[in-house]
Amino acid sequence: MRGFLLKNWLKKTMILVIGIGLNIAGRYIAHHFVLPVWLDMIGTCIASYYGGLWIGILAGLSNNLIFAIYDPTVLIYAATSVTAAILIHVFMKKGFINNI
């Protein structure tokens, strides 16, 4: 039982780290190429889908907190990240996006 909990915790931690990394890479790509899209939500959506609700919320919030160091106006988009994580999780539970 203890080994299962450790593996589950490690899996969720890795999903969180990958989600944060994808968010940072997406924001950098969108900013560098001056793209009119939010590529920093990809990691939040993936983390919410594979890791669960709280992992998705943590990935979105940490992304906004990291970039708020340089630009405090980014904190307003934390609500968007949390909402996206919640919606992805709800849609997944309802069966709307189970065949990604």
N, C-alpha and C positions, 0 to 999 in steps of 0.2 A: 504494500500500500504506500509506503513511504517513497519507494522508488518511482511509483507512478506519479505521485504528487510532484516530485522533483523534476521528472521529465516533462510534465504538463507546465510547470512554472518556467522551465528552460525554453520550451517551445513558445510560450506566450511572450517571453522576454525577447526572443529572437524575432518574432513577428513584429513586436513593437520597435525594435532597433531598425529592422528593414523598412517598416513604414515611415519612420522618421527620416531615414536615409533617402527614400524615394521622394518624400516631401521636399527635402532640401535640394536634391538634384533637380526635381521638377521646377522649383522656384528659380533656381539658377539658370536652367535652360530657357524658361519663359522670359526671364529678365535679360539674359544675354542676347537672345535673338529677337527681342522686343515683340513677343507673341501676345495677342490679345486674349489669352486663355489662362485659366488657373491650373497649372500643372502641379501645384503643390497640394492638391487634394487627392492625387492618385494614391499616395501612401496611406492617407487616412481611410480611404475606401477599402483598400486591400487589407489593412490592419483590422478594420471593423468586420470585414467578411470572414477572414480566416482566424482572427484572434478573439473576436467577440466585441460586445458593446464597449466595455471599459477600456480595452486595448485600443480601439478606434478613437475613443474620446481622448485618451492619453496621447496618442500619436498626433492628433490634430492640435491639441492644446500646447504640446511641447514645441511643435513647429512654430506656432504663433509666438510663444514665449522666447524662442531662440531668435527670431527675426525682430522681435520688439526691442531687442538691445540696440539695434541700428536704426529702427524706424518705429516709434511708439504707436503710430496710427494703425499698425498691423494688428494690434490687440482687439480692435473692433471685429475683425474677421474670425475671432475665436468662436463666436456664436455660430458662424456659418460652418466651421469645421465640426463643432459638436452636433449641429443639426444634421449634417451629412452623415456622420458616423451613426447617429440614431436611426436615420431613415434607411441606410444600408442594412443595418441590423434588423429592423422591423420588416423590410421587404424580403430579406433572406428567410426570416422565420415564417413569413406568410407563404413562401414558395414562389415569389415572383422572379427571383434572380438565381435560382438554384442551378441553372445550366450555363454558367459562365465558362 
